[in-house]
């Protein structure tokens, strides 16, 4: 399987893998299903996200306004006769 590129785990050294990744080998008592570090819920920082959305919206509005002012209110080009 390894030669075909399929990931494998060497089962003879499970203790070393468990120690390396800070996992219990045979916890007693067994934890309830859905408990532990792997099942923790990560949350977004909502106030920070709202502040960033407002900032990016204002920055985008200002840049578009500046760009429109440049193209809409510039003096017309004079054509040069050859």
The 8 nearest C-alpha neighbors of each residue, nearest first, counted from 0:
[[1, 3, 5, 2, 4, 7, 6, 8],
 [0, 2, 4, 5, 3, 6, 7, 8],
 [1, 3, 0, 4, 5, 6, 7, 8],
 [4, 2, 0, 1, 5, 6, 7, 8],
 [5, 3, 1, 2, 6, 0, 7, 8],
 [4, 6, 0, 1, 3, 7, 2, 8],
 [7, 5, 1, 4, 8, 0, 3, 2],
 [6, 8, 5, 1, 9, 0, 10, 4],
 [9, 7, 10, 6, 13, 12, 11, 16],
 [8, 10, 11, 12, 7, 13, 16, 6],
 [11, 9, 13, 12, 8, 14, 7, 16],
 [10, 12, 9, 13, 14, 8, 15, 16],
 [13, 11, 14, 15, 10, 9, 16, 8],
 [12, 14, 16, 15, 10, 11, 17, 9],
 [15, 13, 17, 12, 16, 18, 24, 11],
 [14, 16, 18, 13, 12, 17, 19, 20],
 [17, 15, 19, 13, 18, 14, 20, 12],
 [18, 16, 22, 14, 20, 15, 19, 21],
 [17, 19, 21, 15, 16, 20, 14, 22],
 [18, 20, 16, 17, 21, 15, 22, 14],
 [21, 19, 17, 18, 22, 16, 15, 23],
 [22, 20, 18, 19, 17, 23, 16, 24],
 [23, 21, 17, 20, 18, 24, 19, 16],
 [24, 22, 26, 25, 17, 21, 18, 14],
 [25, 23, 26, 17, 22, 14, 13, 18],
 [24, 26, 23, 27, 29, 28, 22, 14],
 [27, 25, 29, 23, 28, 24, 30, 22],
 [28, 26, 29, 25, 30, 23, 24, 31],
 [27, 29, 26, 30, 25, 31, 23, 24],
 [28, 30, 27, 26, 31, 25, 32, 23],
 [31, 29, 28, 32, 34, 26, 35, 27],
 [32, 30, 34, 33, 29, 35, 28, 27],
 [31, 33, 34, 30, 35, 29, 38, 37],
 [34, 32, 38, 31, 35, 30, 37, 39],
 [35, 33, 32, 31, 38, 30, 36, 37],
 [34, 36, 37, 38, 33, 39, 30, 31],
 [35, 37, 39, 38, 34, 40, 33, 22],
 [36, 38, 35, 39, 34, 33, 40, 22],
 [39, 37, 36, 35, 33, 34, 40, 32],
 [40, 38, 36, 37, 41, 35, 34, 33],
 [39, 41, 38, 42, 37, 36, 43, 35],
 [40, 42, 39, 43, 38, 44, 37, 36],
 [43, 41, 40, 44, 45, 39, 48, 46],
 [42, 44, 45, 41, 48, 47, 46, 40],
 [43, 45, 47, 46, 48, 42, 49, 41],
 [44, 46, 48, 47, 43, 49, 42, 50],
 [47, 45, 49, 48, 44, 50, 51, 43],
 [46, 48, 50, 45, 49, 44, 51, 43],
 [47, 49, 45, 51, 46, 50, 52, 44],
 [50, 48, 52, 46, 51, 47, 45, 53],
 [49, 51, 47, 53, 48, 52, 54, 46],
 [52, 50, 54, 48, 53, 49, 55, 47],
 [51, 53, 49, 55, 54, 50, 56, 48],
 [52, 54, 56, 50, 51, 55, 57, 49],
 [53, 55, 51, 57, 56, 52, 58, 50],
 [56, 54, 58, 52, 57, 53, 51, 59],
 [55, 57, 53, 59, 54, 58, 52, 60],
 [58, 56, 60, 54, 59, 55, 61, 53],
 [59, 57, 55, 61, 60, 56, 54, 62],
 [58, 60, 56, 62, 57, 61, 55, 63],
 [59, 61, 57, 63, 58, 62, 64, 56],
 [62, 60, 64, 58, 59, 63, 57, 65],
 [61, 63, 65, 59, 64, 60, 66, 58],
 [62, 64, 66, 60, 61, 65, 67, 59],
 [63, 65, 61, 67, 62, 66, 60, 68],
 [66, 64, 68, 62, 63, 67, 61, 69],
 [65, 67, 63, 69, 64, 68, 62, 70],
 [68, 66, 64, 70, 69, 65, 71, 63],
 [67, 69, 65, 71, 66, 70, 72, 64],
 [68, 70, 66, 67, 71, 72, 73, 65],
 [69, 71, 67, 68, 73, 72, 66, 65],
 [72, 70, 68, 67, 69, 73, 66, 74],
 [71, 73, 68, 70, 69, 74, 67, 75],
 [72, 74, 70, 69, 71, 75, 68, 76],
 [73, 75, 76, 72, 71, 77, 70, 69],
 [76, 74, 73, 77, 72, 78, 71, 70],
 [77, 75, 78, 74, 73, 79, 70, 72],
 [76, 78, 79, 75, 74, 80, 73, 81],
 [79, 77, 76, 80, 75, 81, 74, 73],
 [78, 80, 81, 77, 76, 75, 74, 73],
 [81, 79, 78, 77, 76, 75, 74, 73],
 [80, 79, 78, 77, 76, 75, 74, 73]]
